[in-house]
Amino acid sequence: MFRRAILYPVAAVLAGVIFLCVEAPAKESQKTRSTLYRSEIVATVRRSTERFDWAAAARERIVASAQAWRSMPDDDLWELMF
């Protein structure tokens, strides 16, 4: 019970952070920090992917499933949203 109560929230945060923090091609940006997650959360998730096999596997699945969006130009992504 305790494991499930901790696992689901951690997995949800991990999925979101990984999706937002995957290394993308370098691009000039004025953004200086994450909009959705504090740096402490990002650091915790990154450590988890190094420490736990399940977290690393989740990261790989999320990155693979996001590849279509990662390869799209910003303008195309913008059009999908609005």
Backbone torsions as a table, in degrees:
resi	resn	phi	psi	omega
1	MET	NA	-48.5	179.9
2	PHE	-61.7	-42.3	-177.8
3	ARG	-62.1	-43.0	179.5
4	ARG	-66.5	-39.1	-179.3
5	ALA	-64.4	-30.3	179.1
6	ILE	-89.6	-40.4	-172.9
7	LEU	-61.8	-47.0	-175.8
8	TYR	-64.0	-48.9	177.8
9	PRO	-63.2	-39.2	179.6
10	VAL	-65.1	-42.2	179.3
11	ALA	-64.2	-39.7	179.4
12	ALA	-65.0	-44.9	178.3
13	VAL	-64.8	-43.5	179.2
14	LEU	-57.5	-46.5	-179.1
15	ALA	-60.1	-46.8	-179.6
16	GLY	-64.6	-45.1	-177.9
17	VAL	-67.1	-43.0	-179.6
18	ILE	-62.8	-43.9	179.8
19	PHE	-58.7	-39.5	-176.7
20	LEU	-84.8	-20.4	-171.9
21	CYS	-110.8	4.9	178.9
22	VAL	-62.8	140.0	-178.9
23	GLU	-62.9	127.3	177.5
24	ALA	-114.3	165.1	177.8
25	PRO	-55.6	142.1	-179.1
26	ALA	-60.8	136.7	-177.1
27	LYS	-150.9	142.2	178.5
28	GLU	-65.6	130.7	-177.9
29	SER	-149.1	149.5	175.6
30	GLN	-92.4	-8.7	-179.3
31	LYS	-68.7	132.7	-177.0
32	THR	-113.8	-13.5	179.3
33	ARG	-156.1	168.9	179.3
34	SER	-64.7	142.0	178.2
35	THR	-87.0	-34.6	-172.8
36	LEU	-98.8	-31.5	-173.5
37	TYR	-125.7	136.8	175.6
38	ARG	-66.8	154.1	-178.0
39	SER	-60.1	-30.7	178.8
40	GLU	-64.7	-39.5	179.4
41	ILE	-66.7	-45.0	179.4
42	VAL	-59.8	-44.1	-179.9
43	ALA	-63.8	-40.8	179.1
44	THR	-63.0	-43.9	179.9
45	VAL	-65.6	-42.4	178.8
46	ARG	-62.4	-40.6	176.5
47	ARG	-64.1	-38.1	179.8
48	SER	-62.2	-38.6	179.8
49	THR	-68.3	-24.6	176.1
50	GLU	-83.2	-28.6	-172.6
51	ARG	-93.3	-36.7	-172.8
52	PHE	-114.5	132.3	178.9
53	ASP	-62.0	-40.2	-178.7
54	TRP	-64.1	-34.8	179.5
55	ALA	-71.5	-41.3	177.8
56	ALA	-63.8	-41.2	178.5
57	ALA	-64.9	-40.3	178.1
58	ALA	-63.5	-42.2	178.6
59	ARG	-59.6	-46.5	-179.1
60	GLU	-61.8	-41.7	178.4
61	ARG	-64.0	-43.4	-177.9
62	ILE	-66.6	-44.3	179.5
63	VAL	-62.7	-43.1	179.5
64	ALA	-63.5	-41.9	-178.6
65	SER	-72.1	-20.8	179.8
66	ALA	-91.4	-2.6	-174.3
67	GLN	-56.9	-39.4	-179.2
68	ALA	-59.3	-42.7	-179.7
69	TRP	-74.0	-36.2	-179.5
70	ARG	-63.8	-29.9	-177.4
71	SER	-87.8	-7.2	-179.7
72	MET	-80.4	143.8	174.1
73	PRO	-64.7	153.0	-179.2
74	ASP	-55.2	-40.6	-179.0
75	ASP	-62.1	-38.5	178.0
76	ASP	-66.7	-40.4	176.9
77	LEU	-63.1	-41.3	179.0
78	TRP	-59.6	-43.0	179.3
79	GLU	-63.9	-32.2	177.3
80	LEU	-66.7	-31.9	-177.1
81	MET	-83.6	-34.9	-171.9
82	PHE	-126.1	NA	NA
